[in-house]
Amino acid sequence: MDKESEKKVQELQLIEQNLSNLLMQKQTFQARLLENENAINELDATKKQSYRIVGNILVAMDKEKLKKDLNNEKEIFELRIKNIEKQENKLKDHAKELQEEVLKNLK
């Protein structure tokens, strides 16, 4: 294998590591998004006082303000997930190109 192909294989390994890191980040944000959506659903279903955890304490909060805050967080999580998916797709496309080039050089 020539130097150029070795360099591309190393780059592919780096892309694989980056994809793995992105996947972990994406899973974290998806879990937080699910938790957020569940909180919004519970907030809609309850007629009782609403609370929010701030640090290590529970603070009473206006239901509408809490719902607004949760919806804002939900938007942020969705945007972050979309951004990660875009990065993921770019890396996958680049990896595919590199794989094709390496395989062509091996023939």
N, C-alpha and C positions, 0 to 999 in steps of 0.2 A: 504494500500500500504506500503510495507516495505521500509527501508532506502535506499537500493540499487536502487530500482525503482524510488524513489523520486530524487535521485542524477542523474539518467539517464534522467529523465524528465527535470530537471534543465539544464543539459548539452544540451538537445535538444532545449530548449529555447535559450540558448547561441548560438548554431549553427544557429538557425533561425535569430537571430540578425546579426550574421556575414554574413549570406547569403544576408540579406537585404542591409548591407553595401557594399558588393561586387557588388550587382546589381546596386546600385547607382554609384559606381566607373566605372563599365562597361558601363553604359549609358552615363556617362560623356565622357569617352574615345571614345565611338562610335560616339557621337556628334562631338567631335573634329576631329575624323578621317573623317567624312563626310564633315565637313568644309574644312579640308585639301585637300580632293579629289576634292571638288568643286574649290578650289583655283588653283590646278594643271590644271584642265580642262580649267578654264578661262585663265590661263597663256598660255596654248597651243593655245587657240583660238585668242589671241590678238597679234597684231603686234606693239602695242604702248609701250611706256616706262613702265617698271615694278617698283612697289613700295612695300615696306614692312613697316608695322607699328612696330616701336621700341619705347616702352614706350608710350608717348603721341604725338609722331611726325611720319610723313610719310617720309621715306628715299628712294631715288631712288636707284635701285639695278639692277645689271646685270641679265638679264632674265635667263640665264643658271645657274648662282649661286643660284638664288632664287629657281629655279626648283629643283636643287640638295638638297638644304636645306629642301624644302617641302617634297621631297621623303624620306629624312632621318627621318623627323618627322613622316611621314606616317608609316615607318617601326617600329619606336618606339611605336606608338599607336597600331599597329597590334600585336606587341609582348606583350604589356601590356594587351591587351584584351585576348590574348591566355593564358597568365599567370593567369589572373582572372578566366577564364573559367576552367582551371585546378584546381584551388583552390575551385571553386564552385562545380565541380564534386566530389572532395575528400570529401567536407563537406556533400554533398547530400548522398554519399555512407555511410559515417559514421552515418548520421542521420537515414538512412534506417535501418542500423544494430541496432542502439539503439532502434528504434521504435519496431522492431521485438522482441528484448529482453524484452522490457517493456510489450508488449502484451503477450508474452509467460509467464511472471511472473504473469500477471493479471488473467490468466486462471486457 
